[in-house]
């Protein structure tokens, strides 16, 4: 299946949260903000899809934590897997790329919040880099 008919599945490590995404996923953006550093250990690799295209098929372990006035993060309360970044005022949700069932066919398309990047690693690729948000400048960066 391709395009709008494609269904991609994903979930947490223990299976207590499963989801489906109908239609296209945005390429992977590596977020280097301080919150992603705390959640993922270095940076967060995020895809994205429109909220209306995401269906939670098993929410037994799903929990949400409001990390700011802008968004909340979804995770599994059983195994701790990080799954979603959901802004309140956009019609799209960030999906932690590692939670997608592979193969995904996705490619990295850029880096955001590099101004907050930790000092223990370097970014040595040619992808676009933004000191803060990309503000929708990356391909299919839905708001």
N, C-alpha and C positions, 0 to 999 in steps of 0.2 A: 504494500500500500504506500502511496506517496501523497504528499501535500495534505489537504484538509481531511482525507480519509484515514491517514496513518494513525495508529494507536500505539503509544509508547507506555510501558508500565514501569513501575518503580516501587520502592518501599524501604523499610528500615532493615537493620541487620537481623532482628529476631522474627520479623514477619507480622508483628502486631499492628503495623501500619502498611497499607498497600494503596496505591493510587494508579490512575490511568490518565493519560493526556491525549486528547483527540486533536489532531492537526499538528502544525509545525511547532518546533521548539527553536528558540533563539540559540545561536552558537554560544559557547562557553565564555563567560567573562570572569576573570580572576579578580576578586575583590580583596584588597589589602588593608581594609579599614581595621581599626583596633578591635571592634566587636568580632569580626571574622577571625582575627588572630586568636582571640580568647576561645571562640567556638571550635575552630578547626586546627589550631596549632600553628598556623602560618598565614594562609590565605584561604578564602572560600572560592571554589570553582562553581559558578552558578549558570544554569541555563534559565530560561524564562518561557512562560506560556500565558495566554489569556486565562483569567480566572474561570470564565464560563466553560473552558475546555478541560478543566481539571476536575476529576471525580475521585473522591476518596472511596475506595472499595472495601477497606477494612480500617476502621478508626479506633480499634480497641485500645491501642497505646498512644493515640495522638493527643498531644498537649501543646498549648500555645503559651508563649512568654512574650509580653509586650516589652521590647527592648528600647523603645523610644516613643516620642509622640508621632512618629512617622510610620512605624511598622511593628509587626510582631513576627516572631519566628516559631515555626512548627517543628516539633521533635517527637521522638518516641520516648515516653516516660518509662518504658520497660528496659530498653537497651541503650538509650541515650543518643541514638542516631539523629543527626541534624538533617532536616528534610526540606523546609521551606523558609523563604523570606517573603512576607506578605505585606506590602505597603497598603495603608488604608485608603489613600486617595487615587490609586492607579487601578486600571482594570486588568493588570497582569500580576502574576506571582513568580518570584524567583524560586527555582527548584535546584537543590544541591545536586550537581551533576553526578556525583558518586552514588547517589541514591537511585539513579536510573538503571534499569536492567539493560545490560549490553547485548549485542553491540549497539551503540547509540547512533553512530555515524556523525556525531557532532565534532566540531573543531573549535579550538580556542580562537576568539576574535579580538580580545583586548584585555586591558588591565585598568581597574578603577581604584581610586583612593591610594595611589602610589605615594602620595605625600605623607601617608600614615604608615607606610611599609616598615616592617621590622628590620633591624640591621643585620640579622644573621643569614640572609640570603640575598642573591642578586637576581634581577630580571634581565636576562640576556637575549631576549628574542626581539623580533622586529614588529610585533603587534602594537597597535596604538596604545598609548599610556596617558591617563588622565590623573591629575593631582587629586581630584575629588570625583564626583559623579560624571559620567559621560553625557548626561542630560539628553539622552536619546540619540546621540550621534552615531552609535554603532548600529549595524544592520539588524533590523527586526527587534530593536530595543523598545518594546512596547511600553507604554505608560498606562 
